[in-house]
Amino acid sequence: MSKHMELRHLAREVKTSLELALAALAPSDLVDRLATAAGLLDAITDMALEDASVPLVTRTVERANQALAAWYQWRTDHPPKATA
């Protein structure tokens, strides 16, 4: 898979997680982290990647993966409540 496709897949996963976090009323810090990562990934996937942007891409991927890990942990710790 190309680097661009990997970034697009990660961007989709982060956006979906952001939507779920908003719906679950996750803490604002977690929502902010997901939103920041989603915005940066969106911008990066829309631009032509150059050598100068590699550190930005690397840091953004790290930030996105950290935000996703925090979301998955929060979701595990706060399962949805059953409704009748």
N, CA, C and O of each residue as an XYZ file, in Angstrom:
336
protein
N       0.861     -1.171      0.000
C       0.000      0.000      0.000
C       0.906      1.232      0.000
O       1.915      1.270      0.704
N       0.541      2.227     -0.787
C       1.350      3.439     -0.866
C       1.203      4.272      0.402
O       0.226      4.133      1.139
N       2.177      5.133      0.646
C       2.155      5.993      1.831
C       0.907      6.882      1.804
O       0.279      7.104      2.840
N       0.551      7.389      0.624
C      -0.624      8.246      0.504
C      -1.897      7.481      0.872
O      -2.768      8.027      1.549
N      -2.011      6.245      0.442
C      -3.181      5.430      0.784
C      -3.214      5.134      2.282
O      -4.285      5.142      2.888
N      -2.067      4.875      2.877
C      -2.005      4.638      4.316
C      -2.491      5.870      5.080
O      -3.224      5.754      6.062
N      -2.071      7.052      4.616
C      -2.505      8.289      5.264
C      -4.007      8.489      5.115
O      -4.670      8.915      6.060
N      -4.541      8.192      3.956
C      -5.988      8.341      3.736
C      -6.770      7.373      4.624
O      -7.810      7.736      5.172
N      -6.275      6.152      4.766
C      -6.933      5.167      5.632
C      -6.903      5.636      7.088
O      -7.907      5.558      7.796
N      -5.741      6.124      7.524
C      -5.611      6.634      8.886
C      -6.541      7.828      9.101
O      -7.165      7.953     10.155
N      -6.630      8.700      8.101
C      -7.518      9.870      8.203
C      -8.970      9.434      8.366
O      -9.696     10.016      9.172
N      -9.403      8.431      7.625
C     -10.772      7.917      7.747
C     -11.024      7.336      9.134
O     -12.074      7.567      9.734
N     -10.051      6.582      9.633
C     -10.194      5.974     10.953
C     -10.289      7.045     12.043
O     -11.084      6.924     12.975
N      -9.477      8.083     11.917
C      -9.496      9.158     12.908
C     -10.815      9.924     12.828
O     -11.398     10.250     13.862
N     -11.292     10.215     11.624
C     -12.570     10.934     11.477
C     -13.732     10.126     12.065
O     -14.593     10.675     12.752
N     -13.747      8.846     11.796
C     -14.799      7.991     12.347
C     -14.722      7.974     13.870
O     -15.744      8.070     14.549
N     -13.520      7.854     14.398
C     -13.343      7.860     15.851
C     -13.770      9.192     16.449
O     -14.356      9.225     17.531
N     -13.485     10.281     15.763
C     -13.911     11.599     16.228
C     -15.429     11.679     16.307
O     -15.976     12.159     17.300
N     -16.105     11.215     15.275
C     -17.572     11.223     15.276
C     -18.120     10.379     16.432
O     -19.055     10.792     17.118
N     -17.538      9.209     16.641
C     -17.989      8.344     17.728
C     -17.705      8.975     19.089
O     -18.522      8.873     20.005
N     -16.557      9.625     19.222
C     -16.208     10.285     20.478
C     -17.174     11.423     20.778
O     -17.573     11.615     21.927
N     -17.546     12.167     19.762
C     -18.524     13.243     19.954
C     -19.868     12.678     20.398
O     -20.498     13.203     21.316
N     -20.298     11.609     19.745
C     -21.585     11.000     20.083
C     -21.565     10.392     21.484
O     -22.590     10.365     22.166
N     -20.408      9.909     21.909
C     -20.286      9.275     23.232
C     -20.030     10.290     24.343
O     -19.902      9.930     25.513
N     -19.958     11.567     23.957
C     -19.659     12.630     24.930
C     -18.340     12.371     25.656
O     -18.243     12.500     26.876
N     -17.334     12.003     24.871
C     -15.994     11.774     25.408
C     -15.425     13.099     25.923
O     -15.894     14.165     25.523
N     -14.437     13.048     26.788
C     -13.844     14.275     27.326
C     -13.333     15.196     26.209
O     -12.866     14.734     25.168
N     -13.433     16.488     26.447
C     -13.066     17.464     25.406
C     -11.603     17.349     24.997
O     -11.276     17.581     23.833
N     -10.715     16.998     25.923
C      -9.307     16.839     25.572
C      -9.132     15.732     24.536
O      -8.358     15.883     23.590
N      -9.838     14.636     24.708
C      -9.766     13.527     23.768
C     -10.354     13.924     22.422
O      -9.779     13.621     21.376
N     -11.487     14.596     22.443
C     -12.108     15.072     21.197
C     -11.167     16.040     20.482
O     -11.006     15.963     19.264
N     -10.550     16.944     21.230
C      -9.613     17.901     20.636
C      -8.431     17.202     19.978
O      -7.999     17.589     18.892
N      -7.914     16.179     20.634
C      -6.778     15.441     20.063
C      -7.166     14.754     18.755
O      -6.413     14.780     17.781
N      -8.343     14.144     18.746
C      -8.817     13.494     17.518
C      -9.083     14.527     16.423
O      -8.755     14.299     15.258
N      -9.673     15.651     16.793
C      -9.985     16.695     15.817
C      -8.715     17.288     15.210
O      -8.652     17.533     14.006
N      -7.714     17.514     16.043
C      -6.444     18.041     15.546
C      -5.801     17.073     14.565
O      -5.355     17.468     13.487
N      -5.760     15.810     14.946
C      -5.176     14.799     14.063
C      -5.967     14.689     12.768
O      -5.379     14.566     11.694
N      -7.291     14.731     12.856
C      -8.132     14.632     11.649
C      -7.874     15.804     10.713
O      -7.746     15.623      9.502
N      -7.799     16.995     11.271
C      -7.551     18.176     10.444
C      -6.199     18.147      9.770
O      -6.086     18.454      8.583
N      -5.174     17.781     10.514
C      -3.841     17.706      9.933
C      -3.757     16.621      8.860
O      -3.180     16.839      7.795
N      -4.329     15.463      9.141
C      -4.313     14.393      8.139
C      -5.068     14.799      6.884
O      -4.641     14.494      5.770
N      -6.179     15.481      7.062
C      -6.952     15.962      5.917
C      -6.110     16.895      5.058
O      -6.084     16.766      3.834
N      -5.427     17.828      5.696
C      -4.595     18.774      4.959
C      -3.428     18.080      4.268
O      -3.102     18.386      3.121
N      -2.802     17.145      4.974
C      -1.647     16.444      4.404
C      -2.052     15.591      3.206
O      -1.333     15.553      2.207
N      -3.178     14.914      3.290
C      -3.590     14.051      2.176
C      -4.034     14.861      0.969
O      -4.052     14.351     -0.151
N      -4.395     16.133      1.193
C      -4.801     16.988      0.080
C      -3.632     17.674     -0.617
O      -3.790     18.169     -1.733
N      -2.471     17.713      0.014
C      -1.333     18.403     -0.584
C      -0.335     17.414     -1.151
O      -0.330     16.234     -0.800
N       0.502     17.917     -2.027
C       1.564     17.080     -2.579
C       2.660     16.964     -1.532
O       3.155     17.972     -1.026
N       3.032     15.751     -1.214
C       4.060     15.540     -0.199
C       5.438     15.804     -0.784
O       5.779     15.302     -1.855
N       6.222     16.596     -0.068
C       7.590     16.896     -0.474
C       8.514     16.481      0.653
O       8.064     16.226      1.770
N       9.798     16.413      0.367
C      10.768     16.023      1.384
C      10.693     16.914      2.616
O      10.879     16.436      3.735
N      10.424     18.201      2.428
C      10.378     19.142      3.547
C       9.230     18.835      4.496
O       9.284     19.209      5.668
N       8.205     18.169      4.018
C       7.031     17.904      4.851
C       7.123     16.583      5.599
O       6.229     16.273      6.387
N       8.164     15.797      5.384
C       8.268     14.479      6.009
C       8.209     14.556      7.535
O       7.502     13.747      8.136
N       8.913     15.486      8.201
C       8.777     15.551      9.662
C       7.346     15.856     10.098
O       6.881     15.317     11.102
N       6.648     16.707      9.363
C       5.250     17.013      9.681
C       4.390     15.766      9.536
O       3.545     15.493     10.388
N       4.594     15.027      8.488
C       3.820     13.810      8.254
C       4.097     12.799      9.363
O       3.169     12.201      9.907
N       5.362     12.609      9.694
C       5.739     11.661     10.742
C       5.101     12.046     12.073
O       4.536     11.192     12.757
N       5.185     13.310     12.443
C       4.616     13.771     13.710
C       3.097     13.656     13.701
O       2.495     13.313     14.719
N       2.478     13.937     12.569
C       1.021     13.847     12.469
C       0.554     12.401     12.609
O      -0.447     12.138     13.275
N       1.256     11.475     11.999
C       0.915     10.056     12.125
C       1.065      9.616     13.578
O       0.210      8.901     14.102
N       2.139     10.037     14.228
C       2.322      9.714     15.649
C       1.174     10.287     16.476
O       0.604      9.599     17.323
N       0.842     11.549     16.222
C      -0.245     12.207     16.958
C      -1.566     11.473     16.735
O      -2.330     11.268     17.678
N      -1.833     11.079     15.495
C      -3.077     10.373     15.174
C      -3.130      9.029     15.889
O      -4.161      8.664     16.454
N      -2.029      8.295     15.867
C      -2.004      6.981     16.524
C      -2.157      7.111     18.038
O      -2.806      6.273     18.663
N      -1.576      8.138     18.631
C      -1.730      8.368     20.063
C      -3.180      8.726     20.400
O      -3.728      8.244     21.391
N      -3.788      9.561     19.582
C      -5.186      9.947     19.814
C      -6.111      8.742     19.665
O      -7.046      8.571     20.447
N      -5.847      7.906     18.658
C      -6.657      6.700     18.478
C      -6.500      5.751     19.658
O      -7.482      5.181     20.132
N      -5.275      5.580     20.133
C      -5.044      4.697     21.286
C      -5.791      5.218     22.511
O      -6.372      4.439     23.267
N      -5.775      6.530     22.705
C      -6.493      7.121     23.835
C      -7.998      6.923     23.678
O      -8.689      6.640     24.657
N      -8.508      7.067     22.467
C      -9.929      6.869     22.212
C     -10.333      5.416     22.483
O     -11.329      5.154     23.157
N      -9.546      4.479     21.949
C      -9.877      3.063     22.151
C      -9.844      2.699     23.632
O     -10.675      1.919     24.097
N      -8.893      3.259     24.373
C      -8.824      2.985     25.807
C     -10.033      3.593     26.524
O     -10.633      2.952     27.387
N     -10.387      4.823     26.168
C     -11.537      5.472     26.804
C     -12.812      4.676     26.517
O     -13.638      4.459     27.404
N     -12.953      4.247     25.261
C     -14.139      3.475     24.876
C     -14.205      2.150     25.637
O     -15.291      1.711     26.016
N     -13.066      1.515     25.863
C     -13.023      0.281     26.637
C     -13.418      0.541     28.087
O     -14.138     -0.249     28.698
N     -12.938      1.656     28.627
C     -13.230      2.004     30.023
C     -14.636      2.537     30.224
O     -15.138      2.538     31.348
N     -15.286      2.992     29.155
C     -16.621      3.571     29.240
C     -17.539      2.941     28.184
O     -17.916      3.598     27.214
N     -17.894      1.674     28.378
C     -18.768      1.016     27.388
C     -20.121      1.707     27.329
O     -20.575      2.266     28.327
N     -20.773      1.673     26.163
C     -22.093      2.282     26.057
C     -23.085      1.608     27.005
O     -23.039      0.399     27.236
N     -23.970      2.425     27.538
C     -24.998      1.882     28.438
C     -26.154      1.340     27.593
O     -26.565      1.945     26.603
N     -26.656      0.200     28.011
C     -27.790     -0.413     27.308
C     -29.039      0.441     27.535
O     -29.276      0.958     28.627
N     -29.820      0.570     26.476
C     -31.094      1.298     26.595
C     -32.238      0.321     26.381
O     -32.132     -0.640     25.618
N     -33.308      0.588     27.061
C     -34.466     -0.309     26.959
C     -35.461      0.207     25.953
O     -36.499     -0.419     25.734
